[in-house]
Amino acid sequence: MPGVVAGIAVVARRGFALASLELDRQLPDEGSYLRRLEAGQVAMLEIEQDFRVSGRRGIVVFEGWDAGGKGGTIQRLTAKLDPRWVRVWAIGPPSPDEQGRHHLYRFWEKLPARGHLAVFDRSWYGRVLVERVEGLIKPADWERAYGEINDFERMLIDDGIRLVKIFLHVSPQEQLKRLRERIDDPLKHWKIEADDIRNYSRRDDYLVAMDDMFERTSTKTARWHVVSGERKWFARVAAIETAVEVLGKGLELGPLPVAQGVEETARRLLGKKQLAALGYASRKKC
């Protein structure tokens, strides 16, 4: 899906501000949503298969407001993937043991192995967002963290990891509506905590921290892609197509060919009749 990043997600460059993002973006109808969702999910599966065979590694980072749609988007991003080759990490507060170590320590342990994908539902950016806004660390610590994060991501990319950073943005009205739904709907109670309400009350402070994050960590090698999450269909398609664009850059996506020697071994051990029963057509050697 070449070129979709520029069209459906905003690449945060110097001077970008969340307030400038056009939120009233949507897909024309449900049919368009389902077609593009299906195409994106199939492309993600083809990327996973390529990574598994080639040994490539990929990371997709999701950040955004509480109730901004990260969970639902991740669910659909990974819906068709083989769970043996992808890991979703839901990041919460650091444990007491992790608090006594460098703030990036716990993320080193979660980096993908060869042939694997990792998806982060929140990430190392908590250092310059919640920890900064809530006063959990000193200003000198979160100021230093910008450079540490940039160095960390540059090391990942230099080591061959393909990194996608996606931020889902919603208006205060839409966020409040979704928070209320989580309180009213018994099936959504598990999704909301008191911290979500408190964070909403400090939305202006978070907005300042987020704009600083874009300004200081959207680098040439690890850009932030900002997606309007106001309409869930649009947000899901935009995020998946962005991940496909970045992870699949330069790859020839499609069904993988049969591994070398498989057909020859099958002909030798199974014979033509059994091969025909399996659907193999006889082919002449050129």
N, C-alpha and C positions, 0 to 999 in steps of 0.2 A: 504494500500500500504506500508507494513512494509519495512524499509530499504532504501527507495528511497532517503532520505535526504543525506545519505553518498555517494550515487552514482551520483546524478545529481546536487546537490548544495554543495558548499564548506562551511564547518562549520569553522568560523573564530576563531582560537585559538591563544594563545600567540605567537607573532612574525609574524602573518599573514600580508601580504602586498598585496594591490590590483594588483600591477605590476606582482605578481606571478600567477594570475588567468589565466587559459587557456580559451581564448576567442573563439577559433575556434571550438566550439562544436555545433552540429546540429543534428536534427532528420533525419532519412534516407529518408523520403518522406512525402508528404502531408497526405497520408492515415494513417501513423503512428501518425502524429500530431493530426489528427481529432479523432482517436480512443482514444488516451491518454487524449486529452482535454475533450472528452465526459465522460470518466471514472472519471476524476478528478472532473468535475462539478457535476456529480451524487453523488460522495463521499462527496463533500461539502454540497450538499442538505441533505444528510443523517446525516451529522454532525449537520447541522442547526436544523433538526427535533429532533435529540437527545438532543441538548442543550435546545430547546424549552420545551420539556417534562421534562427533568431532572433539569432545572434551571441553568445549567452551563453557563459560560460566556467566550467569547473569543475575543482576539484582534489580528489583523494582521497589522503590521507596514511595510510600503513600503518607502524605501529611495533609492536614486540613483541620477545619473546625470540628468540634464535637457535633455529632449528628449530621456531618457533612456528606455522608455517603460512602466513606472509605470501605466499610465492611461489605456492603452490598456489591460494590464495584469489584473488590478482591474476589468475592464469591464467584462472580461471573467471569472474571479474568482467568481463574483457575478451573472453571467448570469442566472443561474437556481434557485437562492435563492428566498425565499419569502421576498419581500422588507419590510414587516412589522416587520421582526425579524433581519434585518441587516441594519446598517447605515454606509455610506461611508463619511468620513470627509476629505475634501480638505483643507489642512492647508496652510495659507498664513501668511503674516506679522501680528503681534499682533495689535489689535486696540489701540487707545490712552488710553482707559480705562484699557485694559489688560497690557499695558506697565507700568502702575503704580502699578502692583501687581507682585507676585512671578511668574517666567516664567512658572511654571507648573500649575498655577491656571486654565488657559483656557482648559487644558486637563482633569482635574478632572471632569469638567462639561460634558465631552464627553465620559466618561467611560460607557460601556454597562450595561444595567439593567439585571436582572435575565432572562435567556433564550435567550439572544441576542448576536449578534456578532457586532463588530465595526472594520472597516477597515480605516486605516489612510494613506492618500496620502500625505506624509511628516508628520513630527511629532515633538515631543519634542527635537529631535536631531538637530533642527535648531539652538539651543543654542550653540552647539559645532561645527557647520558647517558654515552656512551663517553668523550668528552673530559674530562668531570668525573671519572668513576670511575677512569680510567686515569692521571689526573694529567698529561694532555697540555697543559693550560692552567692558569693560576693561578686560585685560588678567586674572585678579584675578577672575572675574565673570565666564568666561568659564572654567577656571581651577576648580573652585568649583563645576561647573555643572556636571562633571562626577560622582562625588559621590552622588549628589542629584538625578541624573537619575537612578543610580544603586539602590539607596534606594527606589525610586519611583516604579521601576519595581519589586523589591523584595516584596514590600507591595502588589502590584497587584497579584503576584503569590501566596503569602501567603494567600491572601483572596480568592483564588480559581480560579482566571482568568488564562486561557491558553493564553500565549503570544507567537506570532511568529514575528520575525524580519527578513525581507528580503531586501537585497540590490541588485539592478540591476546595473551591471557594463558594460560600453561600451568603446571602444577605442576612442581616440580623433578624428580619421578619421571618424568613424561611427557617432559619435555625431555631427560633423560638417556637414556631409551629411544630417542628419535628420533636423538640424536647417535650412539648405538651403531649404529643401523640404517644411518646414513650411512657409518660406518666399515666395517661388514660387507658392505654391498651395493656391488659395483663400479660399478653404474650411478648411485650416489648420491655417489661419492667427490668429484665436482666441487662438491658442496654444502657441504663441510666444510673448515675451516681450523683451524690450531693456535689461532688467536685465539678460535674458538668454545669450545674446551675451557677455555682460560684464563678467558674470560668466565663460563663456568658455575661455575668455582671461586670466582668473586667475586659470585655471585648475590645474596647478602645486601646487598652494597654497591649493586648495581644496583637492588635492590628499594627501598632508601631513596631513591635518585635518581629512580626512577620515581614514587614517591608524591609527592615534591617537585614533579615535573613536572606531575602532575595538579592539585595544589593551586594552582600558580602560573600555569598556562597553560590551564586549562579555563575559559575565559571565557564570558560570556553570549552573545557573538556567535560563538565558536569552541569549542564544547564538545568534550571527549574522549568518544568512545563506546567502552566497554571490552567486549570479547567474550570469552567462554570459548572457548579454542582446544583444549581437552582432547579433544573429539570433532570430527574434521575436518568431517564432514557439517554438524554444527550451526554450526561456526565459519564455514564458507563461506556458508551461507544467511544467517546473522545479519549478516555483513559486507556482503553484497550488498544485503540488504533495508534495512540502515542507509544505504548509499550512495544507494539509490533514494529513500528517504524524504527525505533532506536535499537531494540534487540536484534531485529532482522536486517539491519543495514548491510548491504553487500552480499547477503545470502541468497541463494537460489532456492526459494521455498517450494515445497511440493512433496509428493510421496517419495520416500527414499527408495533407491534401487535395491534389488536383492543383493545381499553381500556376495563378494567375489567367491566363487567356488561352490555356492549353494546348489545352483542348478546342475552343475556338472556332477557333484556328489549324489544328488537326487537321481539323476539318470543312471548312474552306475549302480546304485544300491536298490532303487525302487523299480526301475524298468519303465518302458514307455506306457504300458497299460495303466500302471498305477499313477504315473504322472498325469496321464490324460484324465483320470478320475479326479485328480486334484485340480484340474483346470489348466494344466500346462499345455500350450499349443506347441506342436513340433516346429522347430525352426532350423533352417539350413545355415551352416556356417558360411560366412562370406569369404 
